């Protein structure tokens, strides 16, 4: 016993960075790299590279903006995330699959499904069957979002320390960005030489190779949260009346059903009509209603219920009829994680949710229009002012493959490395603040490119980068695009690592699947809803004004991050966010 204690004390006395580096060689870190690579493939293939294919087929930015609603599968994954809070997997008769353990079995299954769907996408004809592309894209996004739910639960459950959590956040970004090289550089370099259908067939094959991560990953220990297969986590429902539980879940279900119906109705009418409805009007008039029904109503409901049941008690044994038992199960998987979050964060919940909503907002909005900006015809004029160009750059697929999917992805990986180092040496909040500021300000680089790139030319001449890049065969146009993308991606990589680490610090491991899915969904929700309106904004005012606007919008996250940093610094003990809830006895 004494030897074990000495080892534990010695380990605690090691510097934080030394403990983190020691864990880097563990099996779970290699699995994390492969699993994050698998997570990045469908996102890059459907919400990134697909836009290059659509642009080549003549699909307009406004239409691509509407197709961007595919991303809402990621934004609303918190709706089915409760089904994965408890670690389980159905017996479907495939030899060896159930023996992997519930988390790994789900990961492997979703990876196989995504590979099949990507192969189906290879047979699409976007110019004549945009509905087929949208349908397959939605199915890929749904399967990918489900994969992400399970992966994030696995990542949080398998981590054994704060160093593990921060390091796995950085490794996750590495794998995810390497997938960007595969679905971006690989795809775009080949697009000038072979059909897109062949490219997507290769991407599908890559997904199957990435599934090796599910085989080598260790399965988390679920014994603390489950006893003989029965959920053992405490519940806030233990002190509530059955009627209150039923009405609460009915209210949440109705709100979610209305929100989803509004989104689906708009998306279908937009893709199927000769005169589609305005995405800007939809975002302005119905977007706030969707956010209120999806997030605010359940949040307020959870806060009100905490007044009647402020502490979680023993998990309910099924009581009452079938409706009561169903309501209790839904309460435990939906409202219990939300109430736990509110109970721990108190009034800071409002600030943190606002930060989560806004932090990656700018990247999510403009990312959907990157390919139209890089590849679009420079002679196309604005709708509002037909004498002024939209500001598209008119590069080739090969140009974009070099600038965005080679130098850009490498810069993102470098940013993730810098972010990982900053987490270990500086801390989460300073890293989060710097990432927000750099992510906002780098939008002005693209605003400059949209009006000719005079500022970027001056920077290249001052630093000598124009001469350096000319040695490797880049002309001035490609050099300015490459440097702008590299600087923006460096900031994005740093910000992503910091943000994932911040979200992980908020999550209670007892409710990892739901709470993380909810926070990530919030991250993507506003950006997803805003894509349609921003597509129309670009058509009307051009890319320059669009990038100036996104830079200002990015300032919101900078301000909120500064406030949260100050709040934690001024709070006793640094305002710890995470407290693991032990299972009730």
C-alpha positions in Angstrom: 0.0 0.0 0.0 2.8 2.4 0.9 4.5 1.8 -2.4 1.3 2.6 -4.3 0.8 5.8 -2.3 4.4 6.9 -3.0 3.9 6.3 -6.7 0.6 8.3 -6.7 2.2 11.2 -4.8 5.2 11.1 -7.1 2.9 11.2 -10.1 1.1 14.2 -8.7 4.3 16.0 -8.1 5.3 15.7 -11.8 4.6 18.9 -13.8 1.3 18.9 -15.7 3.0 18.8 -19.1 5.1 15.8 -18.0 2.1 13.8 -16.9 0.4 14.7 -20.2 3.3 13.5 -22.3 3.6 10.3 -20.4 0.0 9.4 -21.3 0.6 10.2 -25.0 2.0 6.8 -25.7 -1.1 4.9 -24.3 -3.3 2.8 -26.5 -6.3 5.1 -26.0 -4.5 8.0 -27.6 -3.8 6.0 -30.8 -7.5 5.0 -30.8 -8.5 8.6 -30.3 -6.4 9.7 -33.4 -8.0 7.0 -35.6 -11.6 7.6 -34.3 -11.3 11.4 -34.7 -10.1 10.7 -38.3 -13.2 8.6 -38.8 -15.3 11.5 -37.4 -13.8 14.0 -39.7 -14.3 12.1 -43.0 -18.1 12.4 -43.3 -18.2 16.1 -42.1 -15.5 17.0 -44.6 -17.1 15.0 -47.4 -20.6 16.3 -47.1 -20.3 19.7 -45.6 -17.0 20.7 -47.2 -15.8 19.0 -50.4 -19.4 18.4 -51.6 -19.7 22.2 -52.0 -16.8 22.2 -54.5 -18.6 19.5 -56.5 -21.8 21.6 -56.3 -20.0 24.7 -57.4 -18.5 22.9 -60.4 -22.1 21.8 -61.3 -23.3 25.4 -61.3 -25.2 25.4 -58.0 -25.4 29.0 -56.7 -24.3 30.1 -53.2 -27.9 30.7 -52.2 -28.8 27.0 -53.1 -25.6 25.8 -51.3 -26.7 27.8 -48.3 -30.0 26.0 -48.2 -28.2 22.7 -48.6 -26.2 23.8 -45.6 -29.2 22.9 -43.5 -27.8 19.4 -43.7 -25.6 20.5 -40.8 -28.7 20.7 -38.6 -28.4 17.0 -38.1 -25.3 17.9 -36.0 -27.1 20.8 -34.4 -30.0 18.7 -33.2 -28.1 15.6 -32.2 -28.9 16.3 -28.6 -32.5 15.1 -29.3 -31.4 11.5 -29.8 -28.2 11.7 -27.7 -30.2 10.6 -24.6 -30.6 7.2 -26.2 -26.8 6.8 -25.9 -26.4 8.1 -22.4 -26.6 4.6 -21.0 -23.9 2.3 -22.5 -25.9 -0.3 -24.5 -26.0 -2.0 -27.8 -28.7 -4.2 -29.4 -28.1 -7.9 -30.1 -28.2 -7.9 -33.9 -26.6 -11.3 -34.6 -23.3 -10.1 -36.0 -20.5 -12.4 -34.6 -18.0 -10.5 -32.4 -19.7 -7.1 -32.6 -21.5 -7.3 -29.3 -18.3 -8.5 -27.6 -16.5 -5.2 -28.4 -18.6 -3.5 -25.7 -21.4 -1.0 -26.3 -19.4 2.1 -27.1 -17.1 0.4 -29.6 -19.9 -1.6 -31.2 -21.9 1.6 -31.9 -18.8 3.3 -33.3 -18.0 0.5 -35.7 -21.6 0.2 -36.8 -21.9 3.9 -37.6 -18.6 3.8 -39.5 -19.9 1.0 -41.7 -23.2 2.8 -42.4 -21.4 6.1 -43.3 -19.1 4.2 -45.7 -22.1 2.8 -47.5 -23.9 6.2 -47.7 -20.8 7.9 -49.1 -20.6 5.2 -51.7 -24.2 5.9 -52.6 -23.4 9.6 -52.9 -20.8 8.7 -55.5 -23.7 7.8 -57.9 -25.5 11.1 -57.6 -26.0 13.7 -60.3 -26.2 17.1 -58.4 -27.1 19.2 -61.4 -30.2 17.2 -62.2 -31.0 15.4 -58.9 -30.2 17.8 -56.1 -33.0 16.2 -53.9 -31.1 12.9 -54.0 -27.9 14.6 -52.9 -29.8 16.4 -50.1 -31.3 13.1 -48.9 -28.1 11.1 -48.8 -26.3 14.1 -47.3 -28.9 14.2 -44.5 -28.5 10.5 -43.8 -24.7 10.9 -43.7 -25.0 13.8 -41.4 -27.4 11.9 -39.1 -25.1 8.9 -38.9 -22.1 11.0 -38.4 -23.7 13.0 -35.6 -24.6 9.7 -33.9 -21.0 8.5 -34.3 -19.9 11.8 -32.7 -22.3 11.3 -29.7 -20.8 7.9 -28.9 -17.3 9.1 -29.6 -17.5 12.0 -27.3 -19.0 9.9 -24.6 -16.2 7.4 -25.0 -13.6 10.1 -24.9 -14.9 11.6 -21.7 -15.5 8.2 -20.0 -12.1 6.8 -20.9 -10.1 9.8 -19.7 -8.5 9.3 -16.3 -7.3 12.8 -15.5 -7.5 16.5 -16.5 -4.3 16.0 -18.5 -5.9 13.1 -20.3 -8.9 15.3 -21.2 -6.9 18.2 -22.5 -4.5 16.0 -24.4 -7.3 13.9 -26.0 -8.9 17.2 -27.0 -5.7 18.1 -28.9 -5.4 14.6 -30.4 -9.0 14.8 -31.5 -8.2 17.9 -33.5 -5.2 16.3 -35.1 -7.1 13.4 -36.3 -10.1 15.5 -37.4 -7.8 17.9 -39.4 -5.9 15.0 -41.0 -9.3 13.8 -42.3 -9.5 17.3 -43.9 -6.4 16.5 -45.8 -7.9 13.3 -47.0 -11.4 14.6 -48.0 -10.0 18.0 -49.2 -6.5 17.8 -50.6 -6.9 14.3 -51.9 -10.3 15.1 -53.4 -9.5 18.4 -55.0 -6.2 17.3 -56.5 -8.0 14.4 -58.2 -11.0 16.4 -59.2 -9.2 18.0 -62.2 -8.4 14.5 -63.5 -11.1 12.0 -62.6 -14.9 12.1 -62.0 -16.3 13.1 -58.6 -18.0 9.8 -58.4 -14.7 8.0 -58.2 -13.4 10.4 -55.6 -16.4 9.7 -53.3 -15.9 6.0 -53.8 -12.4 6.4 -52.5 -13.5 8.5 -49.6 -16.0 5.7 -48.6 -13.1 3.2 -48.7 -11.1 5.5 -46.4 -13.9 5.5 -43.9 -13.7 1.7 -43.6 -9.9 1.9 -43.0 -10.4 4.4 -40.2 -12.7 1.9 -38.5 -9.6 0.2 -37.2 -9.8 2.7 -34.4 -12.9 1.0 -33.1 -11.1 -2.3 -32.9 -8.1 -1.1 -30.9 -9.9 1.3 -28.6 -10.3 0.2 -25.0 -13.9 0.0 -23.7 -14.7 2.4 -20.8 -15.6 0.9 -17.4 -19.3 1.3 -17.1 -19.7 -0.4 -13.7 -20.0 2.8 -11.7 -22.9 4.1 -13.8 -24.6 0.8 -14.4 -25.4 -2.1 -12.1 -26.3 -5.4 -13.8 -27.3 -3.4 -16.9 -29.6 -1.1 -14.9 -28.9 2.7 -14.9 -27.6 3.6 -11.5 -27.1 7.3 -11.9 -29.1 9.6 -9.6 -32.1 11.5 -10.8 -33.8 14.7 -10.0 -37.2 13.0 -10.7 -37.1 11.1 -7.4 -38.9 13.9 -5.6 -41.3 14.9 -8.4 -44.9 13.7 -8.9 -45.5 11.4 -11.8 -48.0 13.9 -13.3 -45.2 16.6 -13.2 -42.8 14.3 -15.0 -45.4 13.5 -17.7 -46.3 17.1 -18.4 -42.6 18.2 -18.4 -41.7 15.6 -21.0 -44.8 16.3 -23.1 -43.9 20.0 -23.2 -40.3 19.2 -24.3 -41.5 16.7 -27.0 -44.1 19.2 -28.4 -41.5 22.0 -28.6 -38.9 19.8 -30.3 -41.5 18.4 -32.8 -42.6 21.9 -33.8 -39.0 23.1 -34.2 -38.0 20.1 -36.4 -41.2 20.5 -38.5 -40.4 24.1 -39.2 -36.9 23.3 -40.4 -37.9 20.3 -42.5 -40.8 22.2 -44.1 -38.5 25.1 -45.1 -35.8 22.8 -46.4 -38.1 20.8 -48.5 -40.0 23.8 -49.9 -36.6 25.5 -50.8 -35.2 22.6 -52.7 -38.4 21.7 -54.5 -39.8 25.0 -55.6 -39.1 27.2 -58.6 -39.6 30.2 -56.5 -38.1 29.2 -53.1 -38.9 31.0 -49.9 -36.4 33.5 -48.5 -33.8 32.0 -46.2 -33.2 35.4 -44.7 -36.9 35.8 -43.8 -36.9 32.2 -42.4 -33.8 32.9 -40.2 -35.1 36.2 -39.0 -38.7 35.2 -38.3 -38.6 31.5 -37.5 -35.0 31.0 -36.3 -35.6 32.6 -32.9 -38.7 30.5 -32.4 -36.7 27.3 -33.2 -34.0 28.3 -30.7 -36.6 29.0 -28.0 -38.4 25.8 -28.5 -35.3 23.6 -28.8 -33.1 25.1 -26.1 -34.6 27.8 -24.0 -37.9 26.1 -23.1 -36.3 22.9 -21.8 -33.7 25.0 -20.0 -36.3 27.1 -18.2 -38.3 24.0 -17.4 -35.2 22.4 -15.9 -34.5 25.5 -13.8 -38.1 25.6 -12.5 -38.1 21.9 -11.6 -34.9 22.4 -9.6 -36.9 24.6 -7.2 -39.0 21.5 -6.3 -36.2 18.9 -6.5 -32.9 20.7 -5.9 -30.9 17.6 -5.2 -30.7 14.4 -7.2 -31.8 11.2 -5.4 -31.7 7.5 -6.1 -32.7 6.5 -9.6 -36.4 5.7 -9.9 -37.6 2.2 -10.0 -40.2 2.0 -12.7 -43.5 3.0 -11.2 -47.0 3.5 -12.6 -48.3 2.6 -16.0 -46.6 2.5 -19.4 -46.9 6.2 -20.0 -45.4 7.0 -16.6 -42.5 4.6 -17.1 -41.8 6.1 -20.5 -41.9 9.7 -19.1 -39.5 8.7 -16.3 -37.1 7.2 -18.8 -37.2 10.3 -21.0 -36.8 12.6 -18.0 -33.7 10.7 -16.8 -32.1 10.8 -20.3 -33.1 14.4 -21.3 -33.9 16.6 -18.3 -31.6 15.1 -15.7 -28.4 16.0 -17.6 -29.8 19.5 -18.3 -30.7 20.0 -14.7 -27.4 18.7 -13.5 -25.7 21.3 -15.7 -27.9 24.2 -14.4 -27.4 23.1 -10.8 -23.6 23.2 -11.0 -23.3 26.3 -13.1 -26.2 28.3 -11.5 -26.6 31.8 -13.1 -23.3 31.3 -15.0 -25.3 28.9 -17.2 -26.7 31.9 -19.1 -23.2 33.3 -19.8 -21.7 29.9 -20.7 -24.6 29.0 -23.0 -24.2 32.4 -24.8 -20.5 31.7 -25.1 -21.1 28.2 -26.5 -23.7 29.5 -29.0 -21.3 32.2 -30.3 -17.8 30.8 -30.1 -17.7 28.9 -33.4 -20.5 30.8 -35.0 -18.4 32.7 -37.6 -16.4 29.6 -38.8 -19.6 27.6 -39.2 -21.3 30.3 -41.2 -18.5 31.1 -43.6 -17.2 27.6 -43.9 -20.2 26.7 -46.1 -19.2 29.4 -48.6 -15.4 28.8 -48.7 -15.5 26.9 -52.0 -17.9 29.4 -53.8 -15.5 32.1 -52.7 -12.3 30.3 -53.8 -13.7 28.7 -57.0 -16.5 31.0 -58.0 -16.5 33.1 -61.2 -15.0 36.6 -60.6 -17.2 38.2 -63.2 -20.5 37.4 -61.5 -22.0 40.6 -60.2 -23.9 41.4 -57.1 -27.7 41.4 -57.2 -28.1 44.8 -55.3 -25.3 46.5 -57.3 -24.9 44.8 -60.7 -21.8 46.9 -61.5 -19.9 45.4 -58.6 -18.4 41.9 -58.5 -19.4 39.5 -55.8 -15.6 39.1 -55.1 -15.2 35.4 -55.8 -11.6 34.6 -56.6 -11.9 32.1 -59.6 -9.1 29.7 -58.5 -8.9 26.1 -59.9 -9.5 23.0 -57.8 -5.7 22.4 -57.8 -5.1 25.9 -56.5 -7.5 25.3 -53.6 -6.1 21.8 -53.0 -2.7 23.4 -52.5 -3.7 26.5 -50.5 -6.6 25.2 -48.4 -6.2 21.4 -48.2 -2.4 21.3 -47.9 -1.0 24.5 -46.3 -4.4 25.2 -44.7 -4.7 21.8 -43.1 -1.1 21.8 -42.0 -1.7 25.2 -40.5 -4.7 23.9 -38.6 -2.7 21.0 -37.3 0.0 23.4 -36.2 -2.7 25.6 -34.6 -3.9 22.5 -32.7 -0.4 21.8 -31.5 0.0 25.4 -30.3 -3.4 25.1 -28.6 -2.4 21.9 -26.9 0.8 23.4 -25.6 -1.0 26.5 -24.4 -3.5 24.4 -22.6 -0.7 22.7 -20.7 1.4 25.8 -19.9 -1.1 28.7 -19.9 -4.5 27.3 -19.2 -7.9 26.9 -20.9 -9.4 30.4 -20.5 -6.4 32.4 -21.9 -6.2 29.9 -24.8 -9.9 30.2 -25.4 -9.7 34.1 -25.4 -6.8 34.2 -27.8 -8.4 31.7 -30.1 -11.7 33.8 -30.2 -9.8 37.0 -31.0 -7.6 35.5 -33.8 -10.6 33.7 -35.3 -12.5 36.9 -35.6 -9.8 39.2 -36.9 -8.5 36.8 -39.6 -11.9 37.2 -41.4 -10.5 40.6 -42.5 -7.8 38.8 -44.5 -10.5 37.3 -46.8 -12.3 40.7 -47.0 -9.1 42.1 -48.4 -8.8 39.3 -51.0 -12.4 39.9 -52.1 -11.4 43.4 -53.3 -8.1 42.6 -54.9 -5.8 41.7 -52.0 -3.7 45.0 -51.8 -3.3 44.5 -48.0 -2.1 40.9 -48.4 0.3 41.9 -51.2 1.8 44.5 -48.9 2.2 41.9 -46.2 3.8 39.4 -48.5 6.3 42.0 -49.8 7.1 43.2 -46.3 7.8 39.6 -45.0 9.4 38.3 -48.2 6.9 35.5 -48.3 6.0 36.3 -52.0 9.6 35.5 -53.0 9.7 32.4 -50.8 6.5 31.0 -52.2 7.5 31.9 -55.8 10.4 29.4 -55.4 7.8 26.6 -55.0 6.0 27.8 -58.1 3.2 30.0 -56.6 2.2 33.1 -58.5 1.0 36.2 -56.5 -2.7 35.2 -56.5 -2.1 31.8 -55.2 0.5 33.1 -52.6 -1.9 35.5 -51.1 -4.7 32.9 -50.9 -2.3 30.4 -49.3 -1.1 32.8 -46.7 -4.6 34.0 -45.8 -5.9 30.5 -45.4 -2.9 29.4 -43.4 -3.3 32.3 -41.0 -7.0 31.7 -40.6 -6.6 28.0 -40.1 -3.8 28.5 -37.6 -6.2 30.5 -35.5 -9.0 28.0 -36.1 -6.9 25.1 -35.0 -5.9 26.8 -31.7 -9.5 27.9 -31.0 -10.9 24.4 -31.7 -8.6 22.7 -29.2 -9.3 25.3 -26.6 -13.0 25.1 -27.1 -13.2 21.3 -27.0 -11.2 21.4 -23.7 -13.5 24.1 -22.3 -16.6 22.1 -23.2 -15.1 18.9 -21.7 -14.4 20.8 -18.5 -18.1 21.7 -18.2 -19.4 18.1 -18.7 -20.2 15.8 -15.9 -18.9 12.3 -16.9 -22.1 10.8 -15.4 -24.0 12.5 -18.2 -21.3 12.7 -20.8 -23.3 11.7 -23.9 -26.2 14.2 -23.4 -24.4 17.2 -22.0 -21.6 17.2 -24.5 -24.0 16.6 -27.4 -26.2 19.5 -26.1 -23.2 21.9 -25.9 -21.8 20.9 -29.3 -25.3 21.2 -30.8 -25.6 24.7 -29.4 -22.3 25.5 -31.0 -23.6 24.6 -34.4 -27.2 25.7 -34.1 -26.9 29.4 -34.8 -24.3 29.0 -37.5 -26.5 26.4 -39.2 -29.6 28.5 -39.1 -27.6 31.5 -40.4 -26.2 29.9 -43.5 -29.3 30.4 -45.7 -29.5 34.1 -44.8 -25.8 34.6 -45.3 -26.0 33.0 -48.7 -28.5 35.6 -49.7 -26.4 38.3 -48.1 -23.4 37.3 -50.3 -25.6 37.4 -53.5 -26.8 40.9 -52.6 -23.6 42.5 -51.1 -20.7 40.4 -52.1 -18.0 38.6 -50.2 -16.1 41.7 -48.9 -19.1 43.0 -46.9 -19.8 39.4 -45.8 -16.3 38.9 -44.3 -16.4 42.3 -42.6 -19.7 41.4 -41.0 -18.4 38.0 -39.8 -15.4 39.7 -38.2 -17.7 41.9 -36.2 -19.9 39.0 -35.2 -16.8 37.1 -34.0 -16.2 40.0 -31.6 -19.2 38.7 -29.6 -17.4 35.5 -28.7 -14.3 37.6 -27.7 -16.3 39.7 -25.3 -18.1 36.7 -23.8 -14.9 34.8 -23.4 -13.3 37.7 -21.6 -16.3 37.9 -19.2 -16.1 34.1 -18.5 -12.4 34.4 -17.9 -12.9 37.2 -15.4 -15.7 35.3 -13.7 -13.6 32.3 -13.1 -10.6 34.4 -11.9 -12.8 36.3 -9.5 -14.7 33.3 -8.1 -13.4 31.4 -5.1 -11.2 28.4 -6.2 -11.4 29.4 -9.8 -15.1 28.5 -10.2 -14.6 24.8 -10.9 -17.1 23.7 -13.5 -17.0 20.0 -13.3 -18.2 17.8 -10.4 -18.7 14.2 -11.1 -21.9 12.8 -9.7 -21.4 9.5 -8.1 -24.1 6.9 -8.6 -26.7 6.7 -5.9 -26.5 3.8 -3.5 
